[in-house]
Amino acid sequence: MSTSSAPAASAYAAAGVDVEAGDRAVVLMKEAVARTHGAQVVGGAGGFAGLFDASALLGYKRPLLATSTDGVGTKVAVAQALDVHHTVGQDLVAMVVDDLVVCGARPLFMTDYIACGRVVPERIAAVVGGIARACEEVGAALVGGETAEHPGLLGPDEYDVAGAATGVVEADALLGPDRVRAGDVVVAMASSGLHSNGYSLVRRLLADAGWGYERHVAELGRTVGEELLEPTALYTRPCLALADALGERLHAFSHVTGGGLASNLARVLPAHLDADVDRSTWTPLPVFSVLRTLGGVSREDAEATWNQGVGMVAVLDAGAADDALASLRNSGVQAWVAGAVRNGGDNETATVRGSKGVDGGGVRLVGDHPE
């Protein structure tokens, strides 16, 4: 039996793992990551763990740490097909960090994980660069990450991305169902498009119709691919500014992700309250009607899959509605009063009652969107 005298690194490369490519990717992303670091980040990049100086929390009376993890889902398949990778990083940050703000938490730091079939340094750097830019925008430090090459498990041009973030909220400022009252109003914040949910259905509809990503659609004013890669809106700073402006008059946020508006709003309602949301208060972006028409998707299925034009909602004291709209307008967010909370708990006509393991209230979608 003969043995090879080749070094282990060459054997590893022959198996499909390019360590040198991984090192080059780190060099390419290093500057973008460093821009997210403030004085609280200790040691910089390259360590086995990211370090964050917790003395930043000493000004809190009773700091509660909030944590969230998520991915981008099959939207990455669109990015891979189009070889456009700088936008999915913002999708990741939005999906993770905007879940933190729902309870009123300010993001502190984030880590990411990218698994790929083959490390292409420029591709990995583009993804991480997008993550870093979005972290800058929301005020979170990107303190670490991992790029794992998995040949044989993923194709050479395939990758998936996930992340986790930690934030902090003062205990007496914690938002959620306990604060919501009958008579509150529901303020909707516009989405930028599909965000990062329902792409498995979108891709199936396009495939069944024979539509390619390069197809230009008049109603969209751009190609299908450009529409699908529109980054998820970042609501963190506008929502934190709203919390500062309203104080105790703000009761809850709901991030509208998988499951749609009704399902996610139900998660922040106590079991004895219901909310009515009036469709006539907004017109969904054209992408939603294009997809529904293309695949013959029912309104019920569309509303249970896509955000239908609402990416985040706030539940607040009715007397604070004007102040809330002014604050969001100053933050550059299109917002409107979309509904109200009322006593209920036994409404059989609710579109959704409770959701995702939460024994919450009911949400009823009423009316029709304007033509």
C-alpha positions, 0 to 999 in steps of 0.5 A: 500500500502506498502513501501520499507525501502531499501535505494535509492542506493539499489533501484537504483542497483535493477534497474540495475545501480551499482554506486559502480562499477562506483566508482571502474572503476574510481579508476582503470583508475585514474593513466592512466588518470593522466599520461596525465596531464601536468602543464596546467591541474588544479585540476586533476580528479574528478571535475565536469569539467576539467580545463585547464590553458589557459595561455598556449596560451599567446605565440600566436599572434592570437590563433584559437581554433579548436574542434572536436568530433567523436566516434569509430562506430560499431568497438566496436561490434568487441571488445565486441564480442572478449572481447578485450577493450584496443585498441578502446581507441586509435581508439577514440583518432585517430578519434578525434585528427587527425581531429584537425591536419588537420587544423594545430592545436596542441591538448590541451585536450580531454574528453570522454563519455562511455555509457554501459548497465552494468559497469564492472570496468575492462572493462571501465578501459581498454577502458579509459586506451587505451584513456589515452595512446593514449592521451599521444602519441599525447600530449593531456591531458585527462581532464575529462569524463563520464561513464553512465550506461543505463540498458534496453537501452544497453545490459549488455555487450554493450557499445559505446564510443565517445569523443571531443578534443580541439586544437590550431593553430596560425591564420597565420599557418591555413591549408586548401583549401585557401593555395592549388595551382595548381602544388601541390603534394599529399603525402599519408601516409599509414594506419594501416588497416581499421582504424575505418570506414566501419565496418557495411559493414565488419560485414555484409560481414563476417556474410553472408560468415559465417566467425567468428572472430577466423578464421585464414586467410593466407593472413592476417597472423592472425585471422579476429578478430586480423585484425579488432581490429588493432588500428587506426594509430595516425598521430598527431605528424608526421603531426605537425613535418611535419608542422614545417619542411615545414612551408608555403610550406605545404598547407593542410592535409586530414584525410581519414575517412568515405567516403574514400580517394577521398571524404575526399581529395575533402574537402580540395581542392578549387572548381576551382582545381582538384587532380589526385591520382594514384593508381599504387603508392601503394599496399593496405594492404591485408585486403582490397582485402580479404574483396572485394573478400569475398563479391564481393564488387566493387572497387567503393564501396570499395573506397567509404567506406574504406581508401584502405591503405591511412590514411592521406594525405598532399597537399604541394608545389611540391618542398617540396616533398623530404623534406616531405617524409624525415620528415615523414620517420623520424617520422616512417610513410610510405609515398609516392607521390600519385598524383598532383593538377591541374586546373579544376573545371569542370572535369566530370570524377572526382571520387568525386566532393565536399563532405560532404557539402563542395563545393570543387574541384574534385578528380579523382582516376586513374591507377590500384594498383600493383598486 
